[in-house]
Amino acid sequence: MCRNITTLRGLEPPATSEEIEAAARQYVRKVTGVQSLSDATREPFEDAVRQVAAITARLLDELPARRQPPTTVPPLRRADVQARIAAREAHERAHELGLPHEHDDDEHEHVHERVGV
């Protein structure tokens, strides 16, 4: 149904709660068509993610072990994805702290400084 959801059953080490939530979030995005949250969609969307994640965790616990591990590596275990997540978190932290930092846009980079914070 959704190419972005990877198989979590049979991973070594087992799927983390973050990986389960990421899969649940992708599933809820796919079935609802909601890509960005608004005040009207946030609560039902996040509630659905929590419910799907809980059911998924229970299902993974109850199923028998796989004979072979999955053929794909979940995104949260990939080095390139981890690097993007770390960069995004550092960028958000710089915004929160009002620190100067760079923004990438398609045409050029510029230094972004928050003034008067």
Residue, then its C-alpha position, 0 to 999 in steps of 0.5 A: m500500500c505505501r512504499n515508504i513503510t518498511t517491514l519492522r518485524g524481524l529486525e535485529p535489534p527489534a524495532t524501536s518505539e520511534e521506528i514504530e511511530a514513524a511507520a504509524r505516521q506514514y500510514v496515517r498520512k497515506v490513508t488520510g492524505v494529510q501531509s501538514l497539520s492544521d488546528a483542525t487536523r492535529e488532534p485527530f491525526e496525532d490520536a490516530v498515530r498513537q493508536v496505530a503505533a500501539i496496535t503495531a507494537r502489540l502485533l509485533d510482540e505477538l507475532p512469531a519470529r521471522r525466519q529471515p530478517p527484512t530485506t530493507v533497512p528502516p529509514l531511522r537506521r540509515a546513516d544518511v537519514q540520521a545525518r539529516i535528522a541531526a542537521r534539522e535538530a541542530h537548525e531548530r535548536a539554533h532558531e530556539l536559541g536565537l543563534p546565527h546559522e545558515h539556511d540552504d535554499d535552491e539559489h544560495e546560502h545566507v546567514h540567518e540572524r535573529v535580532g531583538v530576541 
